[in-house]
Amino acid sequence: MMAREQHLVLGRTAPAGAAARPYAAVRRHRRRLVPLLVALLLAQMAAAMVTTAVRQTPTIDEPVYVATATDYLREHRIRYNPEHPPLGKLLIAAGVAVAGPHYDPSSPGTQGDVGRHLLYESGNDPWRLMLWARLPVIVLTLLFGLVAFAFARELTGTAGGLAALALYAFSPDLVAHGSLATLDVPTAGFVLTSAWLVWRARRRPVPYLPLAGAALGAAVATKMSALPAVPVLMGLAAVSTVAAGRGRDLPALMNGADSRRLEVPLPVTGAVGGRRRTVAEGLGGAAVVALVAVAVVWAAYLAVDPRLRFSPAEPVPALHGLRGRLVDLLPVPDAYRAGMRVQFGLEDQPWQGYLFGHLYTGSLWYYLPAALAVKTPLGLLALGAAGAVAAVAVRRLRPSAPYLLLPPGVLLAAAMTGSRDFGTRYALFVPMFLAVAAACAPRPGRRWTVVATAALVLCTAVSSLRTFPYYLPYSNEAFGGPAHTHRLLHDSNVDWGQDLGRLADRLRRRYPGERVWLVYKGSGVPSYYGIHAADPRTVPVRRVHGLLAVSDSALAKARGRLAELIDSSRPAGDVGHSISLFRR
């Protein structure tokens, strides 16, 4: 027998070291390839978001957030937009600080008036200011992509992580809202981060539970819609703490013995003591997450004003009954409780919704699932659903199922009870968690599942690229694509006032000197962009001649004179799939 081990290499025997060298080279190339692919996917997403941010005019909510962020920087007070906590606007303020806008703190009016004054009446360049305000959200959206990659990779490996990141990076909803100075993507991303950190706490609870609490606190310090996730993630923190404790106890219990001996029941006193310790550990883990989350909320308000002054520019409604008593019991600053009262007041208003061509007053419980079915790529829907089923059905994935499914499930159920059917931005956590769950779809040893996953990821990428640069009005191929979204949905699903600048460009190029009539729904000021148009609803129908431009959000709700104008006009195209043009 030979003294050293021999291996067969290309039909010949060779030393073990010679056989190992090619595999080591493959491993080295793989280690380099994965960061490259991650960088390419995030670079594609960054390019899409920056391009969108540069070309879109302010959406309806953005001027309020930017003005509030500017007020934080200059006046250090909680005055505007109390219905949303400060953290997300503090992130926006990082970009506003670089832009350095002129600001008049004595500007009167509502928070919307202050936003328009800042952008259009204070000598600032709204294009430059909005770009800088949007950049922090863009950066944060990219970082959450890394969280999705890391979460999925820990569950299923590097290939699963790359699939999850690709689905995340090509999600039109995430690209659209990640490129805006709004709070929806930051809130959803912080919830995803907290769920991932709680999952990691199953092995190391000491470093990860406080971090999970910080991420959860960041979510509820950005938007109050994240509050239903608090008890869910506290419960998962308790589960992770108990799982970590069992992992620590296992070597001591086995002590070199056969695992079958562990089936012998422990003495009663030991079992009772063990259960008590387990309960105490679980409660301790949940308490850590809750306490850190509350601390982050307080820190966000203290960062704006260390004296915690609250002087709202608009009245805060009173809140009575059980809801009022529960709000008063929360261990949060007074301004946070006032914001909750504003939110409950908004929920009590009779808003109008629009779904599949039907205009209604109130809300439909199935609105968000239906809107998500329209606006989520088919590949992401299919893979996310398959991954969710696999997480429950496959034994090795089953421990991850609560972390993947409970947070988005509870948040979606809570959002479905809301009265504002305004868009999928209220449920952006769904495509985020779906992307991670999709990594569970491929099954080891079943090559067809890998091929199907790759094909569906590619379909998602193609669908996303085809809608460039009009991500906000995206709908998937089953519903006709972006050009048909306005027939199915309205508001931030389609037209949020983002295309006023594109309309100005179209009018200058194709309709110079022509009489223009405009029905615009948004926060932009048409005259600033060179659009000199009259409102056709203020004159008799017979006097409206020329070009009629109507925001699709207004088109969906057209009644009376506006409906008569549209019915008697000839379609003349659209701008950005969000503003319809008519000839009269």
C-alpha positions in Angstrom: 0.0 0.0 0.0 1.3 3.5 -0.8 2.3 5.7 2.1 0.2 8.7 0.9 -3.4 8.9 -0.2 -4.0 8.6 -3.9 -6.9 10.2 -5.9 -8.2 9.7 -9.4 -7.9 12.9 -11.5 -8.8 12.7 -15.1 -8.3 9.0 -15.2 -4.9 9.2 -13.5 -3.8 8.9 -9.9 -2.5 12.1 -8.2 -1.7 13.3 -4.7 -4.6 14.7 -2.6 -3.1 18.2 -2.8 -3.2 18.2 -6.6 -6.8 17.1 -6.6 -7.8 19.7 -4.0 -6.2 22.6 -5.9 -8.9 23.0 -8.6 -11.7 22.8 -6.0 -10.0 25.5 -3.9 -9.8 27.7 -7.0 -13.5 27.1 -7.6 -14.2 28.1 -4.0 -12.1 31.2 -4.3 -13.9 32.3 -7.5 -17.2 31.6 -5.9 -16.3 33.8 -2.9 -15.5 36.6 -5.3 -18.6 36.0 -7.5 -21.2 36.3 -4.8 -20.2 39.8 -3.6 -20.0 40.8 -7.3 -23.6 39.6 -8.0 -24.8 41.3 -4.8 -23.2 44.5 -5.9 -24.6 44.3 -9.4 -28.2 43.7 -8.2 -28.0 46.6 -5.8 -26.4 48.8 -8.4 -29.3 48.1 -10.8 -31.7 49.0 -8.0 -29.8 52.1 -7.1 -29.7 53.2 -10.7 -33.5 52.7 -11.1 -34.3 54.6 -7.9 -31.9 57.5 -8.6 -33.2 57.9 -12.1 -36.8 57.9 -10.8 -35.9 60.3 -8.0 -34.3 62.8 -10.4 -37.2 62.9 -12.9 -40.3 62.8 -10.6 -41.9 66.0 -9.1 -43.0 65.9 -5.5 -45.7 63.4 -4.6 -48.6 64.4 -2.4 -47.0 63.5 1.0 -43.4 64.4 0.3 -43.5 68.2 0.8 -45.0 67.7 4.3 -42.2 65.3 5.3 -39.5 67.5 3.8 -40.9 70.7 5.5 -41.2 68.9 8.8 -37.6 67.6 8.5 -36.4 71.1 7.8 -38.3 72.4 10.8 -36.6 69.7 12.9 -33.2 70.9 11.7 -33.8 74.6 12.1 -36.3 75.0 15.0 -35.9 71.7 17.0 -39.6 71.4 17.7 -42.4 68.9 17.2 -44.9 71.1 15.4 -45.9 69.6 12.0 -47.0 66.1 11.0 -47.5 64.7 14.5 -49.4 61.7 13.1 -46.1 60.2 12.2 -43.2 59.9 14.7 -39.9 61.7 13.9 -37.4 59.0 13.0 -38.1 58.7 9.3 -38.2 62.4 8.9 -34.9 62.7 10.8 -33.4 60.4 8.1 -34.8 62.7 5.4 -33.4 65.6 7.3 -29.9 64.2 6.7 -30.4 64.9 3.0 -32.1 68.2 3.7 -29.1 69.4 5.7 -26.9 68.9 2.7 -29.3 70.8 0.5 -29.4 73.7 3.0 -32.7 75.2 1.9 -34.0 78.7 2.8 -36.7 78.3 5.4 -39.2 80.6 7.0 -40.3 79.2 10.4 -43.1 81.7 10.7 -44.9 80.5 7.5 -48.6 80.2 8.3 -51.1 77.6 7.3 -51.3 73.8 7.4 -48.4 71.4 7.1 -49.3 71.1 3.4 -49.1 74.9 3.0 -45.7 75.0 4.7 -44.4 72.2 2.4 -45.5 74.1 -0.7 -44.0 77.3 0.6 -40.7 75.7 1.3 -40.5 74.1 -2.2 -42.0 76.9 -4.4 -42.1 80.2 -2.5 -38.8 80.4 -0.6 -36.3 80.7 -3.4 -35.3 77.0 -3.3 -34.7 74.7 -6.2 -37.4 72.0 -5.7 -35.6 69.5 -8.0 -32.3 69.8 -6.0 -34.0 69.8 -2.6 -36.2 66.8 -3.4 -33.3 64.8 -4.7 -31.3 65.3 -1.5 -34.3 64.5 0.6 -34.8 61.3 -1.3 -31.2 60.0 -1.2 -31.3 58.9 2.5 -34.3 56.7 1.8 -32.7 55.3 -1.3 -29.6 54.3 0.7 -31.7 52.8 3.4 -33.7 50.8 0.8 -30.5 49.3 -0.5 -29.3 48.4 3.0 -32.6 46.6 3.5 -31.8 44.6 0.4 -28.7 43.3 2.2 -30.9 42.3 5.1 -33.2 40.3 2.7 -30.1 38.6 1.3 -28.6 37.8 4.7 -31.9 36.5 6.0 -32.5 34.2 3.0 -28.9 33.0 2.9 -29.1 31.9 6.5 -32.3 30.0 5.8 -31.3 28.2 2.5 -27.8 29.1 1.5 -26.1 31.5 -0.9 -28.2 30.7 -3.9 -31.4 31.4 -2.0 -29.9 34.6 -0.7 -29.2 35.8 -4.3 -32.7 34.8 -5.4 -34.2 36.8 -2.6 -32.1 39.8 -3.3 -32.9 39.7 -7.0 -36.7 39.6 -6.3 -36.2 42.4 -3.8 -34.1 44.6 -6.1 -36.5 44.1 -9.1 -39.8 44.7 -7.1 -41.4 47.7 -8.8 -43.2 48.8 -5.6 -40.0 48.8 -3.6 -38.2 50.7 -6.4 -41.0 53.2 -6.7 -41.4 54.0 -3.0 -37.8 53.5 -2.1 -37.0 56.5 -4.4 -39.3 58.9 -2.5 -38.8 60.9 0.6 -41.6 59.0 2.4 -41.9 56.7 5.4 -43.3 53.5 4.0 -40.2 51.6 2.9 -38.2 52.6 6.0 -41.0 51.2 8.2 -41.3 47.9 6.4 -37.5 47.5 6.2 -37.1 48.0 9.9 -39.7 45.4 10.6 -37.9 43.0 8.3 -34.6 43.7 10.0 -36.1 43.1 13.4 -37.6 39.7 12.3 -34.1 38.7 10.9 -32.3 39.7 14.1 -34.9 37.9 16.3 -34.3 34.8 14.1 -30.5 35.1 14.7 -31.2 35.3 18.4 -32.1 31.6 18.4 -28.3 31.0 18.5 -27.0 34.1 20.2 -29.7 36.0 22.1 -27.5 38.4 24.0 -26.2 40.5 21.1 -29.2 40.1 18.8 -32.2 40.7 21.0 -31.2 44.3 21.8 -30.5 44.9 18.1 -33.9 43.4 17.2 -35.5 45.7 19.7 -33.7 48.7 18.2 -34.9 47.8 14.7 -38.5 47.3 16.0 -38.3 50.7 17.8 -37.1 52.3 14.6 -40.1 50.9 12.8 -42.7 52.2 15.3 -40.7 55.5 15.6 -41.2 56.0 11.9 -44.8 55.0 11.4 -47.4 53.9 13.9 -48.8 51.4 11.5 -45.9 49.1 12.7 -47.4 48.9 16.2 -49.2 45.6 15.5 -45.7 44.0 14.9 -44.6 44.7 18.5 -46.4 41.9 20.3 -45.6 39.5 17.4 -41.9 40.2 17.5 -41.9 40.1 21.3 -43.5 36.6 21.1 -40.9 35.5 18.6 -38.1 36.9 20.8 -39.4 34.7 23.6 -39.4 31.7 21.3 -35.8 32.5 20.2 -34.7 32.9 23.8 -36.1 29.5 24.8 -34.6 27.9 21.7 -31.2 29.3 22.5 -31.5 28.0 26.1 -32.3 24.5 24.9 -29.3 24.7 22.6 -27.1 25.5 25.6 -28.5 22.8 27.8 -28.3 20.0 25.2 -24.5 19.2 25.6 -24.8 19.2 29.4 -27.9 16.9 29.3 -26.3 14.5 26.9 -23.0 14.4 28.7 -21.7 11.8 26.2 -24.8 9.6 26.5 -26.8 8.2 23.7 -29.6 10.6 22.7 -32.2 8.0 23.4 -31.5 8.2 27.1 -32.8 11.8 27.0 -36.3 10.4 26.6 -36.2 9.3 30.2 -38.4 11.8 32.1 -36.7 14.1 34.5 -37.7 14.2 38.2 -40.9 16.2 38.8 -39.1 18.9 40.8 -36.5 19.3 38.1 -39.2 19.4 35.4 -41.1 22.1 37.2 -37.9 24.1 37.8 -37.0 23.8 34.2 -40.4 25.0 33.0 -40.1 28.0 35.3 -36.7 28.8 34.0 -37.9 28.5 30.4 -40.8 30.8 31.0 -38.6 33.3 32.8 -36.1 33.2 29.9 -38.8 33.7 27.3 -40.4 36.6 29.2 -36.9 38.1 29.7 -36.2 38.0 25.9 -39.6 39.6 25.1 -39.0 42.3 27.7 -35.6 43.2 26.3 -37.0 43.7 22.8 -39.9 45.8 24.2 -37.7 48.0 26.5 -35.2 48.7 23.8 -38.0 49.5 21.3 -39.6 52.0 23.7 -36.2 53.6 24.4 -35.7 54.1 20.6 -39.0 55.9 20.4 -38.1 58.2 23.2 -34.6 58.8 21.6 -36.2 59.8 18.3 -38.3 62.6 20.0 -35.4 63.7 22.2 -33.2 64.0 19.1 -35.6 66.6 17.8 -36.1 68.5 21.0 -34.4 67.4 24.3 -37.1 69.4 26.2 -39.8 67.4 24.5 -41.9 70.5 23.7 -45.0 69.8 21.6 -46.9 72.7 20.0 -49.0 71.3 17.1 -49.8 73.7 14.2 -53.2 72.1 13.8 -55.7 70.9 16.4 -55.3 67.3 17.8 -58.7 65.5 18.0 -59.8 64.1 21.3 -60.1 60.4 21.7 -62.6 58.9 24.1 -63.6 55.4 25.2 -61.4 52.4 25.4 -59.1 53.5 22.6 -58.4 56.8 24.5 -57.6 55.0 27.7 -55.3 52.5 26.0 -53.4 55.3 24.2 -53.0 57.2 27.6 -51.4 54.1 29.1 -48.6 53.7 26.5 -45.1 54.5 27.8 -44.3 57.0 25.0 -43.9 60.8 24.8 -47.1 62.9 24.8 -46.4 63.9 21.1 -46.6 60.2 20.2 -49.9 59.8 21.9 -51.2 62.9 20.2 -50.1 61.4 16.9 -52.1 58.3 17.6 -55.2 60.4 18.3 -54.7 62.1 14.9 -54.4 58.7 13.2 -57.6 57.4 14.9 -59.3 60.6 13.7 -58.2 60.0 10.2 -59.5 56.4 10.4 -62.9 57.7 11.4 -63.3 59.8 8.2 -65.4 58.5 5.2 -62.6 58.2 2.5 -63.3 57.2 -1.1 -61.7 54.2 -2.6 -61.4 52.8 -6.2 -60.9 49.2 -7.1 -61.4 47.5 -10.5 -63.3 50.4 -11.9 -65.6 50.7 -8.9 -65.7 54.0 -6.9 -67.0 53.6 -3.3 -67.1 55.3 0.0 -65.6 53.6 3.0 -63.2 50.6 2.8 -63.2 47.1 1.4 -61.5 44.4 3.6 -60.1 42.7 0.5 -58.7 45.9 -1.1 -55.0 45.4 -0.1 -54.8 41.7 -1.2 -56.5 42.7 -4.5 -54.1 45.6 -5.0 -51.1 43.5 -4.1 -52.2 40.9 -6.7 -52.2 43.6 -9.3 -49.0 45.4 -8.4 -46.7 42.5 -7.4 -44.8 40.7 -10.3 -46.2 37.3 -11.1 -42.8 35.6 -10.5 -42.5 37.1 -7.0 -46.1 36.1 -6.2 -45.6 32.5 -7.3 -42.2 32.1 -5.6 -43.3 33.8 -2.5 -46.3 31.6 -2.2 -44.3 28.4 -2.9 -41.7 29.4 -0.4 -44.3 30.1 2.3 -45.8 26.7 1.7 -42.3 25.1 1.9 -41.5 26.9 5.1 -44.5 25.3 6.7 -44.3 21.8 5.1 -40.5 21.1 5.0 -39.2 20.0 8.4 -35.8 21.7 8.2 -37.4 25.0 7.3 -40.4 24.8 9.7 -38.6 26.7 12.6 -38.3 29.7 10.3 -42.0 29.8 9.3 -43.2 32.0 12.2 -40.4 34.5 11.6 -41.2 34.7 7.9 -45.0 34.6 8.0 -46.3 36.0 11.3 -45.0 39.6 11.1 -46.3 40.3 7.5 -49.5 38.3 8.2 -50.4 40.3 11.3 -49.4 43.6 9.7 -51.5 42.9 6.6 -54.5 41.9 8.7 -54.2 45.1 10.7 -53.8 47.2 7.5 -56.9 45.5 5.9 -59.0 46.9 8.8 -58.0 50.5 7.9 -60.3 53.0 6.3 -57.9 54.4 3.8 -57.8 52.3 0.6 -55.0 54.4 -1.0 -52.4 51.9 -2.2 -50.0 49.1 -1.6 -47.6 51.5 0.1 -49.5 50.5 3.3 -48.3 46.9 2.8 -44.7 47.2 1.4 -43.6 44.6 4.0 -45.4 42.0 1.9 -43.0 42.1 -1.1 -40.1 42.3 1.3 -41.0 39.2 3.2 -42.2 37.4 0.1 -38.7 37.9 -1.4 -37.1 36.2 1.6 -39.7 33.4 1.7 -39.2 32.7 -2.0 -35.7 31.5 -1.1 -37.4 28.4 0.5 -39.0 27.4 -2.8 -36.1 25.4 -4.4 -35.8 21.9 -2.9 -32.4 20.2 -2.7 -32.3 17.2 -5.0 -35.1 18.4 -7.1 -33.5 20.2 -10.0 -36.8 21.2 -11.6 -37.5 23.5 -8.6 -34.2 25.2 -9.1 -34.8 25.7 -12.8 -38.3 27.0 -12.1 -37.0 29.4 -9.5 -34.4 30.8 -11.8 -37.0 31.2 -14.6 -39.5 33.1 -12.3 -36.7 35.3 -11.0 -35.9 36.2 -14.6 -39.5 36.9 -15.4 -39.7 39.2 -12.4 -36.6 41.1 -13.6 -38.0 41.4 -17.2 -41.3 42.6 -15.9 -39.6 45.2 -13.8 -37.3 46.4 -16.5 -40.1 46.8 -18.9 -41.9 49.4 -16.7 -38.7 51.5 -16.3 -38.9 54.4 -15.5 -42.6 54.4 -14.6 -42.5 52.2 -11.5 -45.3 53.9 -9.4 -48.1 52.9 -11.9 -46.7 49.3 -12.4 -49.1 46.4 -12.7 -48.2 42.9 -13.7 -48.9 41.3 -17.0 -52.0 39.5 -15.8 -53.7 42.9 -15.4 -52.4 44.5 -18.6 -49.2 46.3 -17.4 -48.7 49.9 -16.3 -50.8 51.4 -19.1 -53.9 49.8 -17.7 -53.3 50.3 -13.9 -55.4 53.5 -13.8 -58.5 51.4 -14.8 -58.1 49.2 -11.8 -56.6 51.3 -9.0 -56.0 55.0 -8.0 -53.9 57.3 -5.8 -50.4 56.1 -4.8 -50.9 52.9 -6.9 -50.9 55.0 -10.1 -50.9 58.7 -9.8 -49.5 60.5 -6.7 -48.7 63.8 -8.5 -45.3 62.6 -9.6 -45.5 63.5 -13.3 -46.1 67.2 -13.3 -42.6 67.8 -14.6 -43.0 65.3 -17.4 -46.3 66.9 -18.4 -44.6 70.3 -18.7 -41.9 68.7 -20.9 -44.6 67.1 -23.1 -46.5 70.4 -23.5 -43.4 72.3 -24.5 -42.3 69.7 -27.1 -45.7 68.8 -28.7 -48.2 71.5 -27.8 -46.4 74.9 -27.8 -48.8 77.8 -27.6 -51.9 75.6 -27.3 -54.7 76.2 -24.8 -54.4 73.7 -22.0 -57.0 72.7 -19.4 -55.7 70.9 -16.3 -57.2 68.8 -13.5 -54.2 68.0 -11.3 -54.2 66.0 -8.1 -50.9 66.5 -6.3 -48.7 68.8 -4.3 -46.8 70.4 -7.2 -47.4 73.9 -8.4 -48.1 73.7 -12.2 -47.1 77.3 -12.9 -43.6 76.7 -11.4 -43.0 74.2 -14.2 -44.3 76.5 -16.9 -47.8 75.0 -17.1 -50.3 77.8 -17.6 -53.6 76.1 -17.5 -57.2 76.7 -16.3 -59.5 74.3 -14.4 -62.1 73.1 -16.9 -64.6 72.5 -14.0 -64.9 76.3 -13.4 -66.4 77.1 -16.8 -69.3 75.7 -18.9 -68.4 72.5 -20.9 -69.0 74.2 -24.2 -66.2 76.7 -23.5 -63.5 74.0 -23.0 -61.5 73.7 -26.2 -57.9 72.5 -26.8 -55.9 70.0 -24.7 -57.4 68.5 -21.5 -55.0 66.9 -19.0 -56.4 65.0 -16.1 -54.6 63.2 -13.3 -55.6 59.6 -13.3 -56.5 59.8 -9.6 -59.0 62.5 -10.5 -60.1 60.5 -13.6 -61.0 57.5 -11.4 -63.4 59.7 -9.3 -64.7 61.8 -12.2 -68.3 62.7 -11.7 -70.6 65.6 -12.8 -68.9 68.2 -15.1 -65.6 66.4 -15.3 -67.2 63.2 -16.3 -69.1 65.0 -19.0 -65.9 66.7 -20.3 -64.1 63.3 -20.5 -67.0 61.6 -22.2 -67.2 64.3 -24.9 -63.4 64.3 -25.5 -61.1 62.3 -27.7 -58.2 60.4 -26.0 -54.8 61.8 -26.9 -52.3 59.6 -25.0 -50.9 59.8 -21.5 -47.9 61.1 -19.5 -46.1 58.6 -17.4 -49.1 56.3 -17.3 -50.5 58.7 -14.6 -51.9 61.7 -16.4 -54.4 61.2 -19.3 -54.6 63.6 -22.2 -57.7 64.4 -24.2 -58.5 66.5 -27.3 -61.5 68.8 -27.4 
